[in-house]
Amino acid sequence: MNLQGKYALITGASRGLGREIAIAYADAGISGITLTAAPGSDETAHEITTELMATAQELESRGVRCNPQTSDVSRIGDCQNAVESHISMFSALNIVINNAGKAGRYAHFGDGSKTIADHDPKGISEIIETNLIGPYFLVHSALNYLLAADSGRIINISKRTESMHRKSWTPYGPTKAALEATTIAWAESLADTHVTVNTISPGGAVNTKFGTGQMTGKGLPPETIKPLSVWLASEDSEPFNGCRFVSDRWDSSLPSDQAALGCQECQIFPHPERIPPLKRAWIK
C-alpha cells in the first residue's frame, strides 16, 4: 500500500486518531499532508497549537512535507482557507479525512447520566456543528479539487453502531449515525466519479483524550486505525464506495485486501427498495 504522489488533508490531527493516521500516511510514502485542529471550549489554543506543531515535526522527521493549520471545521471560512492553503502548497488534493470531532462531554460535562434537559445547549450545538456540519463544510470546500485529481478519497471517522444510540453517548452518538447516512448519500452522488466515500469505526473506545479530556489508560490503542486508513486511501480500495469498516478487526497476518474485507461491516441502514449505485455497501 503505497501513497507516493498523493496529498491528504486530515482534520483533528493534533493528537489521537488524526495524528496516527497522519503518521501512517507518512510511513506509506505520502507526498504531503495538511493537518488541521482547533481548540474546544475546555482546551486552550496554545495547547492545541503546540500539539499540532509537534505532529507536523514528527511527519517532517519522516521526510514528509507538512502544512499545519489552526482551523475550525464548523466555520466555512476556516474550511475554505485550509483547503486553499493546501492547494497553494501542494497543488493537488487526493484524500480528505473527516476526523475532527467533539465528544459528549461538551454537552453533559462528563456525566452521561444527565437527561437532555440537563445538557448545555451551547455544547449540543458545538457537537453537531463539529461532527456533522464540519464534514459538510470541508467536503463543500474540497470536492472540486478531489474531482480534479487523478483519484479521490473521502474517509469519515465514525464509531461502533451499538453506542450510537446509548443514552450516555448523546448527542455524540447520533451525530455519527447521521454521518453514516451522509457517507451513503455522498457516495451515491459521486458514484460515477473516481471519488469514493467510506467510513471507519475504530471498533470501540480509544485510549485518547477525546472522551473525557484526559488520558484514561483504557480502550483501544489509537494506532489500531493505521493499516485500514492507509488501505482506504490507496488505489486498492477503488471498488469500495459507501462502505463501513471497523479497524480493530484488521488481521495483519493476511494480505491487505483480505484483511480489509475482514474489517468491512454492513451499512447500518437497511438496503433500499430501489437499486442503489453502491455495489458493496450492503454485505451479507
Buried (B, 14 or more C-beta within 10 A) or exposed (E): BEBEEBBBBBBBBBBBBBBBBBBBBBBBBBBBBBBBBBBBEEBEEEEBBEBBBEBBEBBBEBEBBBBBBBBBBBBBEBBBBBBEBBBEEBEBBBBBBBBBBBBBBBBBBBEBEBEEEEBBEEBBBBBBBBBBBBBBBBBEBBBEBBEEBEBBBBBBBBBBBEBBEEEEBBBBBBBBBBBBEBBBEBBBEBBEEEBBBBBBBBBBBBBBBBBEBEEEEEBBEBBBBBBBBBBBBBEBBEEBBBBBBBBBBBEEEEEBEEBBBBBBBBBBEEEEEEEBBBEBBBEE
